[in-house]
Amino acid sequence: MDEITKNIKEMCIDANLRLSEDVKDELYKAADVEENPLGKQILGQLKENLDIAEEESIPICQDTGMAVVFLKIGQDVHIEGGSLEAAVNEGIRQGYAEGYLRKSVVRDPIDRVNTKDNTPGVIHYEIVPGEQIEITVAPKGFGSENMSRIVMLKPADGIEGVKEVILDTVKMAGPNACPPVVVGVGIGGTFEKCAILAKKALTRELSSHNEIPYVKELEEEMLEKINELDIGPAGLGGRTTALGVNVEVYPTHIAGLPVAVNICCHVNRHVTRIL
């Protein structure tokens, strides 16, 4: 358990101080090709902010997020020494304390009393073959989280209905999601499954594409159409509204077509380690 806590602590700090290379690469590419003068200036400032955060070991963004943790646990792993959930939350607690990261979690959605250590995190467990544990820590800021949606489409709405949901969600978010954004989309499953798919999609490398041909085409088309909306960096115009669109799908019921869109600002934080 101590090893899990130690790694979670380090990952919380690392994710908040250094943007992953895949997202950084797309941001730098966008800064080179953006034609809107104001948009280009803002992207330059975002690049400068990344450099300062890494050099001075301070958070990329003041909203250091609610810690989302994905655990892929090998079925041959035997975990000893106490509660796995407690070990993960202790890692979050230590990481946010030692990293001087803002504590943003309240103990109850209505009474709003801060827990003062950014716990509990949101933990997703998956049992997989093998004898390793893969940990992904993805602190999620709420400026963009608040702009996310789940829509329960009818099967007859089809792929065009899915496209409409994605574009409408980004349009409604406008400047409020702190563009340029990364768009995670989950299609299928149930109400809660598509939301988890969308969240997980944000942790996939932006340089990758879904292996299913029609899904890959959807990712490419949606990125192009989103960047034609002229929302732009900080919502002030330009082609760089999104750095990437990642889509994940799952089997679903004959009567449903659930779609979730989870938006993240350019500070799309995710770190993965294998123990």
Buried (B, 14 or more C-beta within 10 A) or exposed (E): BEEBBBBBBBBBBBBBBBBBEBBBBBBEEBBEEBEBEBBBBBBEEBBEBBEEBBEEEBBBBEBBBBBBBBBBBBEEEEEEEEEBBBBBBBBBBBBBBEBEBBBBBBEEEEEEEEBEBBBBBBBBEEEEEBEBBBBBBBBBBEBBBEBBBBBEBEEEBEBEBBBBBBBEBBEEBEEBBBBBBBBBBBBBBBEEBBBBBBBBBBBBBBEEBBEEEEBBBBBEBBBEBBBEBEBBBBBBBBBBBBBBBBBBBBEBEEEBBBBBBBBBBBBBBBBBBEE
